[in-house]
């Protein structure tokens, strides 16, 4: 008996210490993801600007709520233009990731708009809220593009990956100007994905830790985590949606993509990619992937 008392006391002290540390650093991890820079893509041998990718472009700073400037690139499609696609990158990433997509879609007659989300890349902003404020940012981007008299944007389509997919679903549910959405490897709710990250990175399954971090994060960034729910948004979305996921994704459970598909309204499509992980869906599926996204946008952005 005397052995178990100090053991239990020690465990309580350790758990208490972990709780204090996590409550302090947890909101920073959640709200301020590390910003990926051009150097990351240079090491991969990929172009880091439209100029390097030999794409004609215009650099723009779109002003959104709070006066934040979102650094962006507008790449005009080869005429005749069929519509305008907005690319939404994943958490911690930046608009550079969308250059390959832009080059491909431009030659198929689409304008492509790439931008760094708030608190990412070269954009302003202190906190990432996974869609709470970002969906309004996207509405301001569409406002900006729709007001341009020199580009003939046509219909708007969204292509989002990971966090960008979650933001695209939430934004489209509130904006009838969006005519089509492709969501790749999206999460279902912020709370469930944070549970997954906590278990994988911190190795602790306790929900109370997640709740403490989220409560403190909500206070810090002035947002409501419970409202960050692509799963709820997709149920009210009547815009055509294509859901793509890698069957071997180690970061976001592909069950979330299936949940989103089940909750979505018609017209909807789902495209599982066997053996693909989180960021290699295009590489794994190749021409099948390209034809799928082209066909989807061509049907709904006419």
Backbone torsions as a table, in degrees:
resi	resn	phi	psi	omega
1	UNK	NA	-43.4	-177.9
2	UNK	-65.5	-25.4	178.9
3	UNK	-69.9	-38.6	-174.8
4	UNK	-75.3	-25.9	-178.8
5	UNK	-64.9	-52.7	177.6
6	UNK	-65.1	-31.2	177.9
7	UNK	-63.8	-45.9	179.3
8	UNK	-64.1	-41.3	179.5
9	UNK	-62.5	-40.4	179.1
10	UNK	-63.6	-41.7	178.8
11	UNK	-63.5	-38.9	178.9
12	UNK	-64.3	-42.3	178.8
13	UNK	-62.8	-43.7	-179.9
14	UNK	-63.0	-47.0	-179.4
15	UNK	-63.7	-38.6	177.6
16	UNK	-63.9	-40.5	178.7
17	UNK	-65.4	-43.0	178.0
18	UNK	-61.9	-40.5	179.4
19	UNK	-61.0	-46.4	-179.4
20	UNK	-62.2	-46.6	-179.6
21	UNK	-61.9	-45.4	-177.3
22	UNK	-66.1	-37.8	179.3
23	UNK	-65.8	-29.1	179.2
24	UNK	-80.3	-48.4	-174.2
25	UNK	-92.6	-20.5	-177.5
26	UNK	-56.6	-49.9	179.0
27	UNK	-60.8	-33.2	178.3
28	UNK	-66.6	-41.8	178.4
29	UNK	-63.1	-42.7	-176.8
30	UNK	-72.7	-45.1	-170.7
31	UNK	-91.4	-21.6	-176.0
32	UNK	-128.5	68.4	179.7
33	UNK	-61.4	148.0	-180.0
34	UNK	-61.5	130.4	-175.9
35	UNK	-80.5	122.3	175.4
36	UNK	-75.0	137.0	-176.0
37	UNK	-112.6	176.0	178.9
38	UNK	-60.5	-30.7	-178.1
39	UNK	-58.7	-35.5	178.0
40	UNK	-57.6	-45.0	-177.6
41	UNK	-78.2	-29.2	175.3
42	UNK	-61.6	-40.0	-179.8
43	UNK	-65.7	-24.2	177.6
44	UNK	-87.0	-3.2	-179.5
45	UNK	76.3	22.2	-178.4
46	UNK	-103.3	151.2	177.0
47	UNK	-63.2	147.7	-176.5
48	UNK	-115.2	8.2	176.9
49	UNK	-154.8	159.6	175.2
50	UNK	-60.2	-32.1	178.3
51	UNK	-61.1	-47.0	178.9
52	UNK	-66.1	-29.7	178.8
53	UNK	-85.3	2.9	179.2
54	UNK	59.9	43.1	177.5
55	UNK	-113.4	133.0	174.1
56	UNK	-68.8	135.3	-174.3
57	UNK	-153.1	166.5	173.9
58	UNK	-129.4	129.5	177.0
59	UNK	-91.2	132.7	-172.1
60	UNK	-136.6	145.2	168.2
61	UNK	-112.3	108.4	179.6
62	UNK	-88.0	129.8	-179.6
63	UNK	-88.4	127.2	-179.4
64	UNK	-121.5	-171.3	-176.8
65	UNK	-53.6	137.6	-178.1
66	UNK	83.1	5.3	-179.8
67	UNK	74.9	13.7	-178.7
68	UNK	-72.2	143.6	176.5
69	UNK	-101.1	124.6	175.9
70	UNK	-102.7	116.3	-177.8
71	UNK	-74.5	132.0	-168.1
72	UNK	-143.8	159.5	171.7
73	UNK	-125.8	129.7	172.4
74	UNK	-106.3	121.2	-178.7
75	UNK	-115.0	113.5	-177.1
76	UNK	-76.3	137.6	179.5
77	UNK	-77.0	158.7	172.8
78	UNK	-63.5	134.1	178.5
79	UNK	-70.2	151.8	-1.0
80	UNK	-79.4	133.9	-175.4
81	UNK	-75.2	132.2	-177.4
82	UNK	-94.4	-15.3	-178.1
83	UNK	161.1	-178.1	-178.7
84	UNK	-122.5	127.2	179.8
85	UNK	-107.4	135.9	177.9
86	UNK	-111.5	124.1	-176.9
87	UNK	-98.5	129.5	-179.4
88	UNK	-117.8	117.6	-175.8
89	UNK	-81.6	174.0	-179.3
90	UNK	-86.1	176.6	-177.2
91	UNK	-63.9	134.3	179.9
92	UNK	80.4	-14.2	-175.5
93	UNK	-88.0	-167.5	-176.9
94	UNK	-152.2	176.8	-174.6
95	UNK	-64.9	-20.7	178.6
96	UNK	-56.2	-33.9	-178.8
97	UNK	-59.9	-24.0	-176.8
98	UNK	-89.0	-0.3	-176.1
99	UNK	-63.1	-39.3	178.9
100	UNK	-62.9	-43.6	176.9
101	UNK	-61.1	-43.3	-179.3
102	UNK	-63.0	-43.7	-179.6
103	UNK	-62.5	-40.4	-179.1
104	UNK	-68.9	-47.0	-175.2
105	UNK	-75.0	-28.9	178.5
106	UNK	-61.0	-42.6	-178.2
107	UNK	-70.3	-12.1	175.3
108	UNK	-103.2	21.7	168.8
109	UNK	75.9	36.8	173.9
110	UNK	-119.3	137.3	163.5
111	UNK	-69.4	146.1	176.3
112	UNK	-130.8	129.7	179.1
113	UNK	-112.1	119.5	178.4
114	UNK	-111.2	137.6	178.1
115	UNK	-148.7	152.5	172.8
116	UNK	-84.1	123.2	176.4
117	UNK	-62.4	161.1	177.3
118	UNK	-53.9	141.6	-178.9
119	UNK	64.4	23.0	178.0
120	UNK	-135.5	154.2	173.8
121	UNK	51.7	-128.6	-178.8
122	UNK	-99.3	11.7	178.7
123	UNK	-85.9	158.3	176.2
124	UNK	-81.7	171.9	179.8
125	UNK	119.4	144.0	-177.6
126	UNK	-99.0	-33.9	-172.2
127	UNK	-126.3	142.7	172.3
128	UNK	-97.7	129.3	-178.2
129	UNK	-120.1	13.9	167.1
130	UNK	62.0	21.2	177.1
131	UNK	130.5	-22.3	-177.2
132	UNK	-59.6	-52.5	174.5
133	UNK	-95.1	-27.0	-174.7
134	UNK	-64.1	-30.4	178.7
135	UNK	-67.5	-33.0	175.3
136	UNK	-72.4	-34.7	176.2
137	UNK	-59.3	-42.4	-179.4
138	UNK	-65.1	-36.9	176.8
139	UNK	-61.8	-38.3	178.3
140	UNK	-67.8	-34.5	177.0
141	UNK	-64.3	-43.8	178.2
142	UNK	-65.2	-38.8	174.7
143	UNK	-54.7	-47.2	-177.8
144	UNK	-62.1	-48.8	-177.2
145	UNK	-66.6	-38.9	-179.5
146	UNK	-67.0	-27.2	-178.9
147	UNK	-81.6	-14.7	179.4
148	UNK	-70.3	128.4	179.8
149	UNK	-95.9	-1.2	-173.1
150	UNK	-108.8	1.8	-174.5
151	UNK	-123.3	-11.4	-179.5
152	UNK	48.2	70.3	-172.7
153	UNK	-65.2	-25.9	-176.1
154	UNK	67.4	-151.1	178.8
155	UNK	-79.1	155.0	-177.7
156	UNK	-103.9	132.7	172.6
157	UNK	-121.8	149.6	179.7
158	UNK	-115.2	137.3	171.1
159	UNK	-127.1	114.0	-179.0
160	UNK	-124.8	144.5	177.3
161	UNK	-122.5	135.0	179.0
162	UNK	58.2	-121.1	177.2
163	UNK	-57.4	-38.0	179.0
164	UNK	-60.8	-35.3	176.6
165	UNK	-65.4	-42.1	179.0
166	UNK	-63.4	-41.1	178.4
167	UNK	-66.1	-41.9	-179.0
168	UNK	-59.3	-43.4	179.7
169	UNK	-64.1	-45.9	-179.0
170	UNK	-64.2	-39.6	-178.8
171	UNK	-69.6	-43.8	-177.1
172	UNK	-63.8	-32.3	179.3
173	UNK	-64.6	-21.2	-178.2
174	UNK	-106.2	-0.3	-170.4
175	UNK	-138.8	106.6	-177.0
176	UNK	-71.0	-9.5	178.2
177	UNK	-73.6	-16.7	177.4
178	UNK	-79.2	122.3	-174.6
179	UNK	-98.8	-16.5	-178.9
180	UNK	-163.3	146.2	-178.8
181	UNK	-133.3	131.5	166.9
182	UNK	-114.0	123.2	-177.7
183	UNK	-119.9	116.9	-175.7
184	UNK	-112.1	123.6	176.2
185	UNK	53.8	51.0	-179.7
186	UNK	-83.5	155.3	167.7
187	UNK	-88.4	167.6	-178.2
188	UNK	-95.3	-45.9	176.0
189	UNK	-143.2	153.4	180.0
190	UNK	-64.1	-38.9	-177.3
191	UNK	-64.3	-42.4	-178.0
192	UNK	-70.7	-38.8	-179.3
193	UNK	-69.6	-33.6	177.3
194	UNK	-69.7	-35.0	172.9
195	UNK	-57.4	-46.4	-179.4
196	UNK	-60.9	-45.1	-179.0
197	UNK	-65.5	-38.9	179.7
198	UNK	-61.9	-44.5	-178.5
199	UNK	-67.8	-36.1	-176.4
200	UNK	-78.8	-41.5	-173.4
201	UNK	-91.3	-44.2	-174.8
202	UNK	-94.9	-17.6	175.6
203	UNK	67.8	23.8	177.5
204	UNK	-121.1	128.2	-174.5
205	UNK	-89.2	1.7	-168.1
206	UNK	-74.1	123.9	-178.6
207	UNK	-67.8	-28.1	-177.3
208	UNK	-63.7	-30.6	177.1
209	UNK	-65.9	-45.1	176.9
210	UNK	-58.8	-44.4	-177.9
211	UNK	-63.1	-40.1	178.7
212	UNK	-63.8	-44.2	-179.3
213	UNK	-64.7	-43.6	-178.2
214	UNK	-67.1	-41.1	178.4
215	UNK	-60.7	-45.0	179.4
216	UNK	-67.1	-36.5	178.4
217	UNK	-65.7	-42.6	178.5
218	UNK	-59.5	-42.1	179.6
219	UNK	-66.3	-42.0	-177.2
220	UNK	-66.2	-48.3	-174.1
221	UNK	-96.6	-1.8	177.6
222	UNK	56.8	56.3	176.0
223	UNK	-142.2	171.5	-179.0
224	UNK	-116.0	109.1	-175.7
225	UNK	-62.8	-33.2	-179.2
226	UNK	-63.8	-21.4	179.3
227	UNK	-87.1	-5.9	176.7
228	UNK	-88.5	86.2	-173.3
229	UNK	-144.5	91.2	172.3
230	UNK	-55.3	-30.0	-179.9
231	UNK	-62.8	-42.4	176.4
232	UNK	-70.4	-40.3	-177.1
233	UNK	-64.9	-41.7	-175.1
234	UNK	-66.0	-25.0	179.7
235	UNK	-69.2	-24.2	178.9
236	UNK	-102.8	4.2	-177.4
237	UNK	-89.6	128.4	177.8
238	UNK	-117.2	15.3	174.5
239	UNK	-85.0	141.1	177.0
240	UNK	-55.2	135.0	-177.7
241	UNK	-135.2	137.2	172.6
242	UNK	-114.9	122.1	-179.3
243	UNK	-106.8	122.3	-178.5
244	UNK	-114.6	140.9	173.8
245	UNK	-152.8	151.7	173.6
246	UNK	-89.0	131.8	-175.6
247	UNK	-70.2	-17.2	-178.6
248	UNK	-112.9	24.4	-179.4
249	UNK	-61.9	118.4	-179.5
250	UNK	-88.4	-7.8	-174.3
251	UNK	-100.7	-41.6	178.9
252	UNK	-126.9	123.9	-176.4
253	UNK	-60.0	132.9	178.8
254	UNK	-70.3	-11.8	174.1
255	UNK	-61.3	-29.2	179.1
256	UNK	-66.6	-39.1	177.1
257	UNK	-63.8	-39.5	179.2
258	UNK	-68.5	-36.3	175.6
259	UNK	-63.1	-42.6	179.2
260	UNK	-62.6	-43.5	179.6
261	UNK	-62.1	-44.8	-179.7
262	UNK	-61.9	-35.6	-177.6
263	UNK	-82.7	-17.4	-175.5
264	UNK	-73.2	155.7	174.8
265	UNK	-92.3	159.6	173.4
266	UNK	-70.7	151.5	-3.2
267	UNK	-79.0	135.6	-178.6
268	UNK	-144.3	151.3	177.5
269	UNK	-140.9	153.0	175.7
270	UNK	-130.7	141.2	-172.9
271	UNK	-135.8	85.7	174.6
272	UNK	-75.0	140.9	-179.7
273	UNK	-117.0	103.4	-178.2
274	UNK	-58.3	138.0	177.2
275	UNK	75.3	-6.8	-179.9
276	UNK	-79.5	147.3	178.2
277	UNK	-103.3	-141.4	-171.4
278	UNK	-84.1	-34.3	-172.9
279	UNK	-122.3	9.3	-174.9
280	UNK	-119.6	23.7	-177.5
281	UNK	-59.3	-44.4	-179.6
282	UNK	-65.1	-44.4	-179.5
283	UNK	-60.4	-42.6	-176.6
284	UNK	-72.0	-44.7	-173.6
285	UNK	-87.4	-21.0	174.4
286	UNK	56.9	-128.1	-175.5
287	UNK	-63.3	-30.3	177.7
288	UNK	-62.4	-42.1	177.4
289	UNK	-62.2	-48.5	-177.9
290	UNK	-60.6	-45.0	-179.8
291	UNK	-65.7	-33.8	-179.5
292	UNK	-65.9	-48.4	-177.7
293	UNK	-71.2	-35.2	177.3
294	UNK	-63.4	-48.4	-179.4
295	UNK	-59.7	-41.9	-177.7
296	UNK	-63.7	-49.4	-178.9
297	UNK	-68.6	-36.3	179.6
298	UNK	-63.5	-37.2	-179.3
299	UNK	-70.1	-36.2	-170.6
300	UNK	-107.6	-6.0	177.2
301	UNK	-110.0	17.9	178.8
302	UNK	-60.5	NA	NA
